[in-house]
Amino acid sequence: MADIAQKKEAEIQKKEVEVLKNEAEVSKKQAEVCKQKAAIVRRLRAE
């Protein structure tokens, strides 16, 4: 009985790790977009 619970718990933790990795990836992409926007704004102000 405890074995099944531990396996389920391990599966849940794996999925949580997966979600965290995905969120980190999304954050990186958002940071990239922010950098690009900032670069565009700087370029426009420079003109």
Secondary structure, DSSP 8 states (H G I E B T S, - for coil): -HHHHHHHHHHHHHHHHHHHHHHHHHHHHHHHHHHHHHHHHHHHHH-
